[in-house]
Amino acid sequence: MLSATTVAGDSRAMWTVMVYIDADNNLEPFGISNLQMLESVGSSANVKFVVLMDTYSGPAYLRLVTKTDQKQVAWGEVDMANPATMAKFIQEAKRIAPAERYAFVSWDHGAGWRGLNWDDTTELQTGASAYMDMKELRTAIVDGGVVFDVFAFDQCLMAQPEVAYQLDGWVKYAVFSEETIYGQGFPYDVIASDLVAQPGLDGVGLSKLIVNDFAHYYNSLTWANDWTISAFDMNYMDDLTSAVKALATSSLAVIDTYRSQFKNDLVGSLNYYYHYYSDLEGYAIHVAEDKAIKDPAVTDAARKVISAIDGGIVLTVNSKHNLDSHGISIYFPSYKSSLYGYKAAYENVPFAIESGWLDFLKAFAASK
């Protein structure tokens, strides 16, 4: 067992960054590569990197990342999709590396509100798909008991209000992508080096650092031309939820009158790998500027959505294929059924229920 004294020394670090690497699937080679990037920098007196690493080829281990003399403890085979595993990791990382500020990186496949952290070994053992849904993400964070200055998703498609809503009250800044993230993931060596060199950064500073380092790395790769990355101030989560609720409620009230206009405005908005994930502000801009929509409640609500996103997004950088991205996408299927249609699982997503977006979508996607 690693002791807090052995790992962290007698004083608290300025930052502890917890990296939850769920490589128990086809991403294993990338997980190993990303860990090696962290190891090339290692922890310092002021910045500690603590990793829980689970691979498909072997059991999990907890490691304080250093350049030499790796300190690690075996955890055996764990289910990375289980919120109890994430919660235990958070608690243990805080115990062995207490700090003034905490950051968390969730690493694996991601699918926005549809889930994250797939564990193939657990799926083989149980015969059922093993992943973490939105309610389980919330459970993991709450049970972990740490308020994070930064919570970053090195996972595809996670920049959604449906996801950010689950962080509310426990995270100050979220970093995530509207689009897929390449297998290479975050440039961990660069991010780690920059944080070690600037340990006095606060949450917004680290969020911007991650966004800028990510963008610089992928801009340097000529083939990487389809990506987004953004940082969101969680102080704006209530404003965003209220604004989406106003847009959903006002739009639902006039759905029979303006269905075709809403569909046209959606078509004009940028979408992503899942075609039913659409840039939320882009849609709101189209609605607010749509001269055919005469209802002032809808127009005003659309402007409130724009304001909430503009206020909350502290930085967003996009590749040339995603220049019209504004940092937050939302689930927006056009049809009740079909591959790209409405999915019943959305009815279990807390943001969808609280914001009224679920009720609007049911009506919006009811017919072609």
Secondary structure, DSSP 8 states (H G I E B T S, - for coil): ---HHHHH-SS-EEEEEEEEEEESSTTHHHHHHHHHHHHTT---SSEEEEEEEEESSS-EEEEE--SSS-EEEEEES--TTSHHHHHHHHHHHHHHS-EEEEEEEEES-B-GGG-B---HHHHHHHSS---B-HHHHHHHHHHHT--EEEEEEESTT--SHHHHGGGTTTEEEEEE-SS---TT-S-HHHHHHHHHH-TT--HHHHHHHHHHHHHHHHHT-TT--S-EEEEEEGGGHHHHHHHHHHHHHHHHHTHHHHHHHHHHHHHTS-B-SSTTEEEHHHHHHHHHH-TT---HHHHHHHHHHHHHHHHHEEEEEE-GGGTT--S-EEE--SSSSSTTS--GGGGG-HHHHHHSHHHHHHHHTS--
